[in-house]
């Protein structure tokens, strides 16, 4: 059972990292901002300069973080960083929705897309983020998640 749970956590790690790479690439190929950033701007949480900075530099950051996580270097550390990123994004969704969880928002996660109810985005991010904090961490500094089972 323990190996099965570790396999689920490791699979979630790869899924989260792959989603970061795909989301970053999609944002670069279809420029623009989603409802989330527009709402943060409209509610004066960020300025127009910050909006431009985020929309310009966040996609490459997602790609670099995702590729680094996929490489297995410092996997435990990057699992937690990725989990924190997903939870931070969830917090932004909650702030923007102002409690209206059925409100459809185009989060801009994968470039311009179709609006999704906030509660589904929150659940998706939580289900991706929480297992990352249980990533097996007793295998040294250079962890390749797919090799964790062969070291026993």
C-alpha positions in Angstrom: 0.0 0.0 0.0 2.9 2.3 0.8 4.4 1.8 -2.6 1.1 2.5 -4.3 0.7 5.8 -2.4 4.3 6.8 -3.3 3.5 6.0 -6.9 0.4 8.2 -6.8 2.4 11.1 -5.3 5.2 10.7 -7.8 2.6 10.5 -10.7 1.1 13.7 -9.3 4.5 15.3 -9.3 5.1 14.5 -12.9 1.5 15.7 -13.8 2.0 19.0 -12.0 5.3 19.6 -13.7 4.0 18.7 -17.1 1.0 20.9 -16.7 3.4 23.8 -15.8 5.3 23.3 -19.0 2.2 23.0 -21.1 0.5 26.0 -19.5 3.6 28.1 -20.0 4.0 27.1 -23.6 0.3 27.7 -24.3 0.5 31.2 -22.8 3.5 32.1 -24.9 1.8 30.9 -28.2 -1.5 32.6 -27.4 -0.7 35.9 -25.8 -3.2 37.8 -23.7 -4.3 37.7 -20.1 -7.1 35.7 -18.6 -10.0 36.9 -16.4 -7.9 36.3 -13.3 -5.3 39.0 -14.1 -7.9 41.3 -15.5 -9.9 41.0 -12.3 -6.8 41.6 -10.2 -6.2 44.7 -12.2 -9.9 45.8 -11.9 -9.9 45.3 -8.1 -6.6 47.3 -7.8 -4.6 44.4 -6.5 -2.0 44.9 -9.2 -1.1 47.9 -11.4 -0.9 47.9 -15.2 2.9 47.6 -15.0 2.6 44.6 -12.8 0.1 43.1 -15.2 2.5 43.5 -18.1 5.4 42.1 -16.0 3.4 39.0 -14.9 2.0 38.3 -18.3 5.5 38.6 -19.8 7.6 36.7 -17.3 5.2 34.2 -15.7 5.0 31.8 -18.7 8.8 31.3 -19.0 9.0 30.8 -15.2 6.4 28.1 -15.4 8.3 26.4 -18.2 11.6 26.6 -16.3 10.1 25.3 -13.1 8.3 22.5 -14.9 11.4 21.3 -16.8 13.5 21.5 -13.7 11.0 19.5 -11.8 10.8 16.9 -14.6 14.6 16.6 -14.5 14.5 15.2 -11.0 17.1 17.6 -9.6 16.1 18.5 -6.0 12.8 16.8 -6.6 11.6 17.1 -3.0 12.3 20.8 -3.0 10.7 21.4 -6.4 7.7 19.3 -5.4 7.0 21.7 -2.5 7.7 24.8 -4.6 5.3 23.5 -7.3 2.7 22.7 -4.6 3.0 26.2 -3.1 2.6 27.8 -6.6 -0.6 25.9 -7.2 -1.9 26.9 -3.7 -0.9 30.5 -4.2 -2.8 30.5 -7.5 -5.8 29.0 -5.7 -5.7 31.8 -3.2 -5.8 34.3 -6.0 -8.8 32.6 -7.5 -10.6 32.8 -4.1 -9.7 36.5 -3.8 -10.9 37.4 -7.3 -14.2 35.4 -7.1 -15.1 37.2 -3.8 -16.8 34.1 -2.6 -18.9 33.5 -5.8 -17.7 30.0 -6.4 -20.1 29.3 -9.2 -18.8 32.3 -11.1 -17.2 31.2 -14.4 -13.7 32.5 -14.8 -11.2 32.1 -17.7 -8.2 31.6 -15.5 -5.8 32.0 -18.3 -4.0 28.8 -17.3 -3.6 27.6 -20.8 -3.9 30.8 -22.7 -7.3 32.0 -23.6 -9.9 29.3 -23.0 -13.4 28.8 -21.9 -14.6 30.0 -18.5 -14.8 27.4 -15.8 -16.6 27.8 -12.4 -14.2 28.9 -9.7 -15.0 25.9 -7.4 -13.7 23.5 -10.1 -10.5 25.4 -10.5 -10.0 25.5 -6.8 -10.6 21.7 -6.4 -8.3 21.0 -9.4 -5.5 23.0 -7.9 -5.9 21.5 -4.4 -6.0 17.9 -5.7 -2.8 18.6 -7.7 -1.0 20.6 -4.9 -1.7 18.6 -1.7 0.0 15.3 -2.7 3.2 17.2 -3.6 3.8 18.0 0.1 4.0 14.2 0.8 6.7 13.6 -1.8 9.1 10.9 -0.5 12.2 12.9 0.7 14.7 10.4 2.1 16.7 9.7 -1.0 19.4 12.4 -1.0 19.7 15.7 -2.8 19.6 14.4 -6.4 16.2 12.6 -6.6 14.9 11.1 -9.7 11.4 10.2 -8.8 11.2 7.2 -11.2 14.2 5.6 -9.4 12.7 5.8 -5.9 11.4 2.2 -6.1 14.7 0.7 -7.4 16.8 2.1 -4.4 15.1 -0.2 -1.9 
